[in-house]
Amino acid sequence: MLHYEGDTAEYGISEKALYELIQRNGIPKQYSGIYAYVPKSRINELLSMTSE
């Protein structure tokens, strides 16, 4: 399960779109229990590029 709070609403994308973006760009994940955390800076960087 991917756990990400923040910019999905700001950028207007679904959690599935975010998941696919992470997979496509090979963003590293850190696991803690059932959650997988990703670097917020990388997500923001990719989402800001797609919204321009």
PDB file of N, CA, C and O in Angstrom:
ATOM      1  N   MET A   1       0.847  -1.169   0.000  1.00  0.00           N
ATOM      2  CA  MET A   1       0.000   0.000   0.000  1.00  0.00           C
ATOM      3  C   MET A   1       0.898   1.240   0.000  1.00  0.00           C
ATOM      4  O   MET A   1       1.827   1.344   0.801  1.00  0.00           O
ATOM      5  N   LEU A   2       0.619   2.146  -0.878  1.00  0.00           N
ATOM      6  CA  LEU A   2       1.361   3.401  -0.965  1.00  0.00           C
ATOM      7  C   LEU A   2       0.691   4.434  -0.082  1.00  0.00           C
ATOM      8  O   LEU A   2      -0.522   4.630  -0.158  1.00  0.00           O
ATOM      9  N   HIS A   3       1.471   5.092   0.750  1.00  0.00           N
ATOM     10  CA  HIS A   3       0.923   6.114   1.642  1.00  0.00           C
ATOM     11  C   HIS A   3       1.555   7.443   1.272  1.00  0.00           C
ATOM     12  O   HIS A   3       2.760   7.630   1.442  1.00  0.00           O
ATOM     13  N   TYR A   4       0.754   8.357   0.772  1.00  0.00           N
ATOM     14  CA  TYR A   4       1.263   9.673   0.410  1.00  0.00           C
ATOM     15  C   TYR A   4       0.204  10.701   0.716  1.00  0.00           C
ATOM     16  O   TYR A   4      -0.910  10.627   0.199  1.00  0.00           O
ATOM     17  N   GLU A   5       0.541  11.651   1.545  1.00  0.00           N
ATOM     18  CA  GLU A   5      -0.396  12.719   1.876  1.00  0.00           C
ATOM     19  C   GLU A   5       0.184  14.005   1.344  1.00  0.00           C
ATOM     20  O   GLU A   5       1.381  14.254   1.488  1.00  0.00           O
ATOM     21  N   GLY A   6      -0.634  14.816   0.738  1.00  0.00           N
ATOM     22  CA  GLY A   6      -0.123  16.111   0.316  1.00  0.00           C
ATOM     23  C   GLY A   6      -0.623  16.546  -1.033  1.00  0.00           C
ATOM     24  O   GLY A   6      -1.787  16.917  -1.184  1.00  0.00           O
ATOM     25  N   ASP A   7       0.236  16.502  -1.997  1.00  0.00           N
ATOM     26  CA  ASP A   7       0.024  17.227  -3.235  1.00  0.00           C
ATOM     27  C   ASP A   7      -0.875  16.566  -4.267  1.00  0.00           C
ATOM     28  O   ASP A   7      -1.039  17.120  -5.354  1.00  0.00           O
ATOM     29  N   THR A   8      -1.466  15.409  -3.982  1.00  0.00           N
ATOM     30  CA  THR A   8      -2.356  14.816  -4.983  1.00  0.00           C
ATOM     31  C   THR A   8      -3.548  15.726  -5.240  1.00  0.00           C
ATOM     32  O   THR A   8      -3.956  15.896  -6.388  1.00  0.00           O
ATOM     33  N   ALA A   9      -4.109  16.310  -4.195  1.00  0.00           N
ATOM     34  CA  ALA A   9      -5.247  17.220  -4.377  1.00  0.00           C
ATOM     35  C   ALA A   9      -4.784  18.530  -4.999  1.00  0.00           C
ATOM     36  O   ALA A   9      -5.479  19.097  -5.843  1.00  0.00           O
ATOM     37  N   GLU A  10      -3.629  19.009  -4.593  1.00  0.00           N
ATOM     38  CA  GLU A  10      -3.093  20.275  -5.130  1.00  0.00           C
ATOM     39  C   GLU A  10      -2.863  20.180  -6.635  1.00  0.00           C
ATOM     40  O   GLU A  10      -3.129  21.130  -7.371  1.00  0.00           O
ATOM     41  N   TYR A  11      -2.367  19.027  -7.088  1.00  0.00           N
ATOM     42  CA  TYR A  11      -2.095  18.853  -8.513  1.00  0.00           C
ATOM     43  C   TYR A  11      -3.266  18.231  -9.259  1.00  0.00           C
ATOM     44  O   TYR A  11      -3.231  18.124 -10.485  1.00  0.00           O
ATOM     45  N   GLY A  12      -4.297  17.822  -8.538  1.00  0.00           N
ATOM     46  CA  GLY A  12      -5.493  17.278  -9.178  1.00  0.00           C
ATOM     47  C   GLY A  12      -5.288  15.925  -9.828  1.00  0.00           C
ATOM     48  O   GLY A  12      -5.815  15.679 -10.913  1.00  0.00           O
ATOM     49  N   ILE A  13      -4.530  15.035  -9.185  1.00  0.00           N
ATOM     50  CA  ILE A  13      -4.355  13.690  -9.729  1.00  0.00           C
ATOM     51  C   ILE A  13      -4.850  12.676  -8.708  1.00  0.00           C
ATOM     52  O   ILE A  13      -4.914  12.961  -7.512  1.00  0.00           O
ATOM     53  N   SER A  14      -5.194  11.505  -9.187  1.00  0.00           N
ATOM     54  CA  SER A  14      -5.672  10.444  -8.304  1.00  0.00           C
ATOM     55  C   SER A  14      -4.489   9.704  -7.689  1.00  0.00           C
ATOM     56  O   SER A  14      -3.350   9.853  -8.131  1.00  0.00           O
ATOM     57  N   GLU A  15      -4.774   8.911  -6.671  1.00  0.00           N
ATOM     58  CA  GLU A  15      -3.719   8.109  -6.059  1.00  0.00           C
ATOM     59  C   GLU A  15      -3.173   7.087  -7.046  1.00  0.00           C
ATOM     60  O   GLU A  15      -1.983   6.776  -7.015  1.00  0.00           O
ATOM     61  N   LYS A  16      -4.025   6.563  -7.920  1.00  0.00           N
ATOM     62  CA  LYS A  16      -3.567   5.602  -8.932  1.00  0.00           C
ATOM     63  C   LYS A  16      -2.603   6.270  -9.905  1.00  0.00           C
ATOM     64  O   LYS A  16      -1.591   5.675 -10.276  1.00  0.00           O
ATOM     65  N   ALA A  17      -2.903   7.498 -10.322  1.00  0.00           N
ATOM     66  CA  ALA A  17      -2.003   8.227 -11.208  1.00  0.00           C
ATOM     67  C   ALA A  17      -0.664   8.482 -10.522  1.00  0.00           C
ATOM     68  O   ALA A  17       0.389   8.400 -11.153  1.00  0.00           O
ATOM     69  N   LEU A  18      -0.710   8.791  -9.230  1.00  0.00           N
ATOM     70  CA  LEU A  18       0.516   9.004  -8.467  1.00  0.00           C
ATOM     71  C   LEU A  18       1.318   7.706  -8.397  1.00  0.00           C
ATOM     72  O   LEU A  18       2.535   7.720  -8.585  1.00  0.00           O
ATOM     73  N   TYR A  19       0.656   6.599  -8.130  1.00  0.00           N
ATOM     74  CA  TYR A  19       1.307   5.293  -8.074  1.00  0.00           C
ATOM     75  C   TYR A  19       2.003   4.982  -9.394  1.00  0.00           C
ATOM     76  O   TYR A  19       3.149   4.532  -9.404  1.00  0.00           O
ATOM     77  N   GLU A  20       1.312   5.221 -10.504  1.00  0.00           N
ATOM     78  CA  GLU A  20       1.889   4.951 -11.812  1.00  0.00           C
ATOM     79  C   GLU A  20       3.076   5.868 -12.106  1.00  0.00           C
ATOM     80  O   GLU A  20       4.049   5.439 -12.725  1.00  0.00           O
ATOM     81  N   LEU A  21       3.004   7.109 -11.673  1.00  0.00           N
ATOM     82  CA  LEU A  21       4.106   8.054 -11.834  1.00  0.00           C
ATOM     83  C   LEU A  21       5.340   7.564 -11.069  1.00  0.00           C
ATOM     84  O   LEU A  21       6.459   7.640 -11.575  1.00  0.00           O
ATOM     85  N   ILE A  22       5.130   7.070  -9.867  1.00  0.00           N
ATOM     86  CA  ILE A  22       6.223   6.545  -9.051  1.00  0.00           C
ATOM     87  C   ILE A  22       6.841   5.325  -9.722  1.00  0.00           C
ATOM     88  O   ILE A  22       8.064   5.204  -9.782  1.00  0.00           O
ATOM     89  N   GLN A  23       6.012   4.425 -10.224  1.00  0.00           N
ATOM     90  CA  GLN A  23       6.510   3.223 -10.888  1.00  0.00           C
ATOM     91  C   GLN A  23       7.283   3.558 -12.157  1.00  0.00           C
ATOM     92  O   GLN A  23       8.361   3.015 -12.400  1.00  0.00           O
ATOM     93  N   ARG A  24       6.728   4.453 -12.960  1.00  0.00           N
ATOM     94  CA  ARG A  24       7.328   4.825 -14.240  1.00  0.00           C
ATOM     95  C   ARG A  24       8.690   5.495 -14.073  1.00  0.00           C
ATOM     96  O   ARG A  24       9.582   5.313 -14.903  1.00  0.00           O
ATOM     97  N   ASN A  25       8.848   6.266 -13.003  1.00  0.00           N
ATOM     98  CA  ASN A  25      10.074   7.019 -12.798  1.00  0.00           C
ATOM     99  C   ASN A  25      11.051   6.349 -11.828  1.00  0.00           C
ATOM    100  O   ASN A  25      12.097   6.917 -11.514  1.00  0.00           O
ATOM    101  N   GLY A  26      10.723   5.173 -11.363  1.00  0.00           N
ATOM    102  CA  GLY A  26      11.633   4.418 -10.502  1.00  0.00           C
ATOM    103  C   GLY A  26      11.993   5.131  -9.210  1.00  0.00           C
ATOM    104  O   GLY A  26      13.133   5.047  -8.753  1.00  0.00           O
ATOM    105  N   ILE A  27      11.038   5.829  -8.617  1.00  0.00           N
ATOM    106  CA  ILE A  27      11.298   6.543  -7.367  1.00  0.00           C
ATOM    107  C   ILE A  27      11.450   5.515  -6.247  1.00  0.00           C
ATOM    108  O   ILE A  27      10.606   4.632  -6.096  1.00  0.00           O
ATOM    109  N   PRO A  28      12.532   5.629  -5.454  1.00  0.00           N
ATOM    110  CA  PRO A  28      12.760   4.644  -4.395  1.00  0.00           C
ATOM    111  C   PRO A  28      11.713   4.764  -3.283  1.00  0.00           C
ATOM    112  O   PRO A  28      11.233   5.854  -2.973  1.00  0.00           O
ATOM    113  N   LYS A  29      11.373   3.617  -2.694  1.00  0.00           N
ATOM    114  CA  LYS A  29      10.394   3.577  -1.620  1.00  0.00           C
ATOM    115  C   LYS A  29      11.066   3.059  -0.355  1.00  0.00           C
ATOM    116  O   LYS A  29      11.991   2.248  -0.415  1.00  0.00           O
ATOM    117  N   GLN A  30      10.596   3.530   0.775  1.00  0.00           N
ATOM    118  CA  GLN A  30      11.040   3.009   2.066  1.00  0.00           C
ATOM    119  C   GLN A  30       9.821   2.411   2.738  1.00  0.00           C
ATOM    120  O   GLN A  30       8.791   3.070   2.875  1.00  0.00           O
ATOM    121  N   TYR A  31       9.939   1.163   3.156  1.00  0.00           N
ATOM    122  CA  TYR A  31       8.802   0.448   3.718  1.00  0.00           C
ATOM    123  C   TYR A  31       8.801   0.514   5.236  1.00  0.00           C
ATOM    124  O   TYR A  31       9.836   0.394   5.892  1.00  0.00           O
ATOM    125  N   SER A  32       7.594   0.710   5.771  1.00  0.00           N
ATOM    126  CA  SER A  32       7.387   0.694   7.214  1.00  0.00           C
ATOM    127  C   SER A  32       6.043   0.017   7.449  1.00  0.00           C
ATOM    128  O   SER A  32       4.988   0.623   7.263  1.00  0.00           O
ATOM    129  N   GLY A  33       6.096  -1.235   7.855  1.00  0.00           N
ATOM    130  CA  GLY A  33       4.856  -1.996   8.030  1.00  0.00           C
ATOM    131  C   GLY A  33       4.177  -2.210   6.679  1.00  0.00           C
ATOM    132  O   GLY A  33       4.797  -2.705   5.738  1.00  0.00           O
ATOM    133  N   ILE A  34       2.904  -1.833   6.588  1.00  0.00           N
ATOM    134  CA  ILE A  34       2.164  -2.019   5.340  1.00  0.00           C
ATOM    135  C   ILE A  34       2.280  -0.823   4.414  1.00  0.00           C
ATOM    136  O   ILE A  34       1.748  -0.847   3.304  1.00  0.00           O
ATOM    137  N   TYR A  35       2.973   0.231   4.856  1.00  0.00           N
ATOM    138  CA  TYR A  35       3.076   1.455   4.061  1.00  0.00           C
ATOM    139  C   TYR A  35       4.413   1.544   3.337  1.00  0.00           C
ATOM    140  O   TYR A  35       5.436   1.059   3.821  1.00  0.00           O
ATOM    141  N   ALA A  36       4.380   2.174   2.167  1.00  0.00           N
ATOM    142  CA  ALA A  36       5.603   2.477   1.426  1.00  0.00           C
ATOM    143  C   ALA A  36       5.680   3.994   1.309  1.00  0.00           C
ATOM    144  O   ALA A  36       4.766   4.632   0.786  1.00  0.00           O
ATOM    145  N   TYR A  37       6.758   4.558   1.790  1.00  0.00           N
ATOM    146  CA  TYR A  37       6.942   6.010   1.757  1.00  0.00           C
ATOM    147  C   TYR A  37       7.893   6.380   0.635  1.00  0.00           C
ATOM    148  O   TYR A  37       8.850   5.659   0.354  1.00  0.00           O
ATOM    149  N   VAL A  38       7.623   7.507  -0.003  1.00  0.00           N
ATOM    150  CA  VAL A  38       8.469   8.000  -1.082  1.00  0.00           C
ATOM    151  C   VAL A  38       8.916   9.421  -0.750  1.00  0.00           C
ATOM    152  O   VAL A  38       8.230  10.130  -0.013  1.00  0.00           O
ATOM    153  N   PRO A  39      10.074   9.846  -1.292  1.00  0.00           N
ATOM    154  CA  PRO A  39      10.540  11.201  -1.009  1.00  0.00           C
ATOM    155  C   PRO A  39       9.579  12.249  -1.583  1.00  0.00           C
ATOM    156  O   PRO A  39       9.317  12.269  -2.786  1.00  0.00           O
ATOM    157  N   LYS A  40       9.065  13.106  -0.720  1.00  0.00           N
ATOM    158  CA  LYS A  40       8.110  14.120  -1.141  1.00  0.00           C
ATOM    159  C   LYS A  40       8.741  15.085  -2.145  1.00  0.00           C
ATOM    160  O   LYS A  40       8.067  15.567  -3.056  1.00  0.00           O
ATOM    161  N   SER A  41      10.024  15.362  -1.977  1.00  0.00           N
ATOM    162  CA  SER A  41      10.702  16.284  -2.891  1.00  0.00           C
ATOM    163  C   SER A  41      10.691  15.758  -4.324  1.00  0.00           C
ATOM    164  O   SER A  41      10.512  16.531  -5.266  1.00  0.00           O
ATOM    165  N   ARG A  42      10.882  14.436  -4.496  1.00  0.00           N
ATOM    166  CA  ARG A  42      10.855  13.836  -5.848  1.00  0.00           C
ATOM    167  C   ARG A  42       9.452  13.901  -6.449  1.00  0.00           C
ATOM    168  O   ARG A  42       9.297  14.170  -7.640  1.00  0.00           O
ATOM    169  N   ILE A  43       8.436  13.655  -5.629  1.00  0.00           N
ATOM    170  CA  ILE A  43       7.059  13.708  -6.104  1.00  0.00           C
ATOM    171  C   ILE A  43       6.725  15.124  -6.545  1.00  0.00           C
ATOM    172  O   ILE A  43       6.188  15.331  -7.633  1.00  0.00           O
ATOM    173  N   ASN A  44       7.042  16.097  -5.702  1.00  0.00           N
ATOM    174  CA  ASN A  44       6.761  17.493  -6.039  1.00  0.00           C
ATOM    175  C   ASN A  44       7.499  17.922  -7.304  1.00  0.00           C
ATOM    176  O   ASN A  44       6.958  18.653  -8.134  1.00  0.00           O
ATOM    177  N   GLU A  45       8.727  17.464  -7.440  1.00  0.00           N
ATOM    178  CA  GLU A  45       9.524  17.784  -8.633  1.00  0.00           C
ATOM    179  C   GLU A  45       8.839  17.251  -9.902  1.00  0.00           C
ATOM    180  O   GLU A  45       8.705  17.969 -10.893  1.00  0.00           O
ATOM    181  N   LEU A  46       8.413  15.990  -9.854  1.00  0.00           N
ATOM    182  CA  LEU A  46       7.748  15.393 -11.030  1.00  0.00           C
ATOM    183  C   LEU A  46       6.393  16.038 -11.309  1.00  0.00           C
ATOM    184  O   LEU A  46       6.053  16.300 -12.463  1.00  0.00           O
ATOM    185  N   LEU A  47       5.619  16.296 -10.251  1.00  0.00           N
ATOM    186  CA  LEU A  47       4.295  16.863 -10.448  1.00  0.00           C
ATOM    187  C   LEU A  47       4.366  18.311 -10.922  1.00  0.00           C
ATOM    188  O   LEU A  47       3.509  18.751 -11.688  1.00  0.00           O
ATOM    189  N   SER A  48       5.362  19.045 -10.484  1.00  0.00           N
ATOM    190  CA  SER A  48       5.492  20.428 -10.955  1.00  0.00           C
ATOM    191  C   SER A  48       5.911  20.458 -12.423  1.00  0.00           C
ATOM    192  O   SER A  48       5.551  21.386 -13.147  1.00  0.00           O
ATOM    193  N   MET A  49       6.669  19.454 -12.869  1.00  0.00           N
ATOM    194  CA  MET A  49       7.057  19.388 -14.279  1.00  0.00           C
ATOM    195  C   MET A  49       5.856  19.090 -15.165  1.00  0.00           C
ATOM    196  O   MET A  49       5.756  19.623 -16.270  1.00  0.00           O
ATOM    197  N   THR A  50       4.931  18.235 -14.688  1.00  0.00           N
ATOM    198  CA  THR A  50       3.790  17.836 -15.498  1.00  0.00           C
ATOM    199  C   THR A  50       2.708  18.915 -15.520  1.00  0.00           C
ATOM    200  O   THR A  50       1.883  18.930 -16.434  1.00  0.00           O
ATOM    201  N   SER A  51       2.691  19.820 -14.537  1.00  0.00           N
ATOM    202  CA  SER A  51       1.640  20.829 -14.489  1.00  0.00           C
ATOM    203  C   SER A  51       1.998  22.106 -15.263  1.00  0.00           C
ATOM    204  O   SER A  51       1.165  23.003 -15.388  1.00  0.00           O
ATOM    205  N   GLU A  52       3.210  22.194 -15.774  1.00  0.00           N
ATOM    206  CA  GLU A  52       3.614  23.396 -16.511  1.00  0.00           C
ATOM    207  C   GLU A  52       3.103  23.397 -17.932  1.00  0.00           C
ATOM    208  O   GLU A  52       3.359  24.340 -18.680  1.00  0.00           O
TER     209      GLU A  52
END
